[in-house]
Structures are given as structure tokens and as C-alpha cells.
Amino acid sequence: MRRVLIFLPLLLLPLAPPAATASERFDAVRERAEPLPSLAGFLDRYVGDCKEGPERRTCEENVLAARRAFSGKAFHARMGQVMELLRVELRGNRFRIFFTPFVDGGRGYALTHGAPTGQDAAGRPRIPFLLLEGTLPADRTDLEFQGPFRTGNVELEVVFRPEGIWKMKRRDAGHYQGVKARFLAVRLVDPRTGAEIASRVLSGG
């Protein structure tokens, strides 16, 4: 009996694309956000500071119009002087960075991930931290990694979507005020080199 050989077509399966790096994931979220030249200016417009007087009603209408214009949009801001918001742990080649998402806008207002949940023992607004963690690159030593933190030279990039305002009475006098936002992505950068230190994407936007 003759044998009949049957050749089946070879199925070519597409190769899976390489997984995106943390930096690439951050960039993808940032590209869909509107850059802010000034976080302080944004907070001023969103929170508003309408004084008593004949112009108060017009001021309040302008603030509401600004909030409507900002609603649903994502924004990207970059700022320095953020070391007081960071705590770093390094164990071997693994690192963890505890980031308190309470960013001072410089004019009495803050940008926060969600709203503060109360006050700490010193009377400051309390808000849960965000954790950034990872492994040191093979070409970076622990001393190089810790360099920006030792000198206090770290910049923060944040992509966020505003979701309202919050206000909390101070223990002494006055109030804390700010914009309650959803942080979509955060990144720490060494401004001397432009290199990313660590990043985290919380939402795709």
C-alpha cells in the first residue's frame, strides 16, 4: 500500500510585543494629557479666592466656568523641591519610595490624590502615601541611585484629572485648601541628567 503524505500548512503565530517599560507606560499616559505651564496658576483658577464685594458674584461664575472647562481632562505638571514628600528604602538592588501625594502649589493651595482623610498629630492634613518600587538597573549603583535624594535634587512629574475641591480647618487659624484629583501617573526625575528614577502608572487615563 502506498503511503500518502499530507502536508498541513504551518501556522505562524505572531510574536508577542515586548512589554513596555515603566518609563514608556508613563509617557503613554502623559501624551494624552494637557501640559500645565504653572501648577499654581491652575490651582488658583480651579479653587478660586472670591472676596466679599461687588465683584464676588462675577468671580464665582468665572471659577465655576473654569471647573467646567477642566472637567474630565487630564493634565501634566512638573515641579521640583519635593523631597519632603519622599521616603526611600533600598535593600540590595530593590528600592521602595513612599510618596505622599500632597503637592503644595505655592500659593496656599495643594494638589492631592483624593482628599485628606483627617489630620495628623501635628494638625497637618493626612493622606495615604503612594508606593513606587522596583529594581535598580544593572548599570546603576546604589550610590548613584541615592545621589539625587542625598542632595535633595529630585523633580516630580504627575499626570492627574481634577475631581473637585476640599477644605479643612487649621488648628490655629484659617484653612487648608486644595484640588482633589485622581493621579493617573507619577514619575521622579534626576534633573541633572533627565534620567528617570522611578515611575508608576495608576490608571491609563
C-alpha positions in Angstrom: 0.0 0.0 0.0 1.3 3.4 -0.9 1.6 5.9 1.8 0.1 9.3 1.1 1.9 12.2 2.8 -0.3 15.1 3.7 1.4 18.4 4.4 -0.5 20.7 6.6 0.1 24.5 6.3 2.3 25.8 9.0 0.5 28.3 11.3 2.6 31.3 12.1 1.7 32.8 15.4 2.5 36.5 15.8 5.2 37.2 18.3 4.1 39.0 21.4 5.4 42.6 21.5 7.9 43.2 24.2 6.4 44.5 27.5 6.5 48.3 27.8 9.0 49.7 30.3 7.7 51.8 33.3 9.0 54.9 31.5 7.2 54.1 28.3 3.9 53.4 30.2 4.3 56.8 31.9 5.0 58.5 28.6 1.9 56.9 27.0 -0.3 58.4 29.8 1.4 61.8 29.6 0.9 62.1 25.9 -2.9 62.2 26.4 -2.7 64.9 29.0 -2.5 68.7 28.6 0.7 70.3 29.9 0.4 72.9 32.6 2.9 75.8 32.4 2.1 76.6 36.1 0.5 74.3 38.7 0.0 77.3 40.9 -2.0 79.1 38.2 -4.2 76.1 37.6 -4.9 75.7 41.3 -5.8 79.5 41.5 -8.3 79.2 38.8 -9.8 75.9 40.0 -10.1 76.7 43.7 -10.8 80.4 43.4 -10.5 83.1 46.0 -13.6 85.3 45.7 -13.6 88.1 48.3 -16.6 89.8 49.6 -17.7 92.8 47.5 -19.4 93.8 44.3 -17.2 91.5 42.1 -17.8 88.4 44.2 -20.6 87.0 42.0 -18.6 87.5 38.8 -15.6 85.9 40.4 -17.7 82.8 41.5 -19.1 82.5 38.0 -15.6 82.6 36.5 -14.5 79.9 38.9 -17.4 77.6 38.0 -16.8 78.2 34.3 -13.1 77.2 34.8 -14.1 74.0 36.6 -16.5 73.1 33.9 -13.8 73.7 31.3 -11.3 71.5 33.2 -13.8 68.7 33.9 -12.9 65.3 32.5 -9.5 66.4 31.2 -6.1 65.1 32.2 -3.2 67.5 32.9 0.6 67.1 33.3 2.7 69.1 35.7 6.3 69.1 36.7 7.8 70.6 39.8 10.9 70.5 42.0 11.6 70.8 45.7 9.6 67.6 46.6 12.0 65.8 48.9 9.7 66.4 51.9 7.1 64.2 50.2 9.5 61.3 49.7 10.9 58.5 51.9 13.3 56.0 50.3 14.2 52.4 51.3 16.9 50.5 49.5 17.6 46.8 50.2 20.1 45.2 47.9 19.1 46.0 44.4 15.4 46.6 45.3 14.0 50.0 46.2 10.8 51.4 47.6 9.9 55.1 47.5 7.0 56.2 49.7 5.4 59.3 48.1 2.9 61.5 49.9 0.6 62.8 47.2 0.1 66.3 48.7 1.8 68.7 46.3 2.0 72.3 47.5 1.1 74.7 44.7 3.0 77.5 46.3 0.1 79.9 46.8 -1.8 78.4 49.7 -3.4 75.5 47.7 -2.4 71.9 47.3 -2.9 69.2 44.7 -3.8 65.9 46.3 -4.6 62.3 45.2 -8.0 62.2 46.7 -9.0 64.3 49.6 -7.2 64.3 53.0 -8.7 61.8 55.5 -8.1 63.9 58.6 -5.2 65.5 60.4 -2.1 64.0 61.9 -0.7 64.7 65.4 0.8 68.0 64.3 -2.5 69.1 62.7 -1.4 68.7 59.1 -3.8 67.1 56.6 -3.3 63.3 56.5 -3.4 61.5 53.2 -2.3 57.9 52.3 1.1 57.5 50.5 1.7 56.0 47.1 4.4 53.4 46.7 6.9 53.4 43.8 9.1 50.3 43.8 11.4 48.4 41.5 14.9 47.1 40.9 18.0 49.1 40.2 19.2 48.9 36.6 22.3 46.8 36.1 24.3 49.8 35.2 23.4 51.9 38.2 25.0 51.5 41.7 23.1 52.1 44.9 25.3 55.2 45.5 24.2 56.6 42.1 20.6 55.9 42.8 20.7 57.6 46.2 22.6 60.6 44.9 19.6 62.8 44.0 17.9 62.0 47.3 21.0 62.9 49.3 21.3 66.3 47.6 17.5 66.9 47.5 17.6 67.4 43.8 14.6 65.4 42.6 11.8 66.6 40.4 8.3 65.2 40.3 6.1 64.7 37.2 2.4 64.0 37.8 -0.5 63.3 35.4 -3.8 63.9 37.1 -7.5 64.5 36.5 -9.2 67.1 38.8 -12.3 65.9 40.6 -13.3 68.7 42.9 -12.1 70.8 45.8 -11.6 70.2 49.5 -11.2 72.4 52.5 -10.0 71.7 56.0 -9.8 74.0 59.0 -6.4 74.6 60.6 -6.0 74.1 64.3 -4.6 77.6 64.7 -6.4 79.8 62.2 -7.5 79.7 58.6 -7.9 76.7 56.3 -6.1 74.2 54.2 -7.5 74.1 50.7 -6.8 72.2 47.6 -7.9 70.3 44.5 -8.9 66.7 44.9 -7.6 64.8 41.9 -7.1 61.3 40.6 -3.4 60.8 40.0 -3.1 58.8 36.8 0.7 58.5 36.8 3.7 59.8 38.7 7.4 59.9 37.9 10.6 61.0 39.8 13.4 62.5 37.7 17.0 63.4 38.2 17.0 67.0 36.8 20.8 66.9 36.3 20.7 64.1 33.8 17.0 64.0 32.9 17.0 60.3 33.8 14.0 58.6 35.4 14.5 57.5 38.9 11.2 55.7 39.3 7.6 55.9 38.0 4.2 54.4 38.5 1.1 54.3 36.4 -2.1 54.1 38.4 -4.6 54.4 35.5 -4.4 54.7 31.8 -6.4 57.9 31.8 
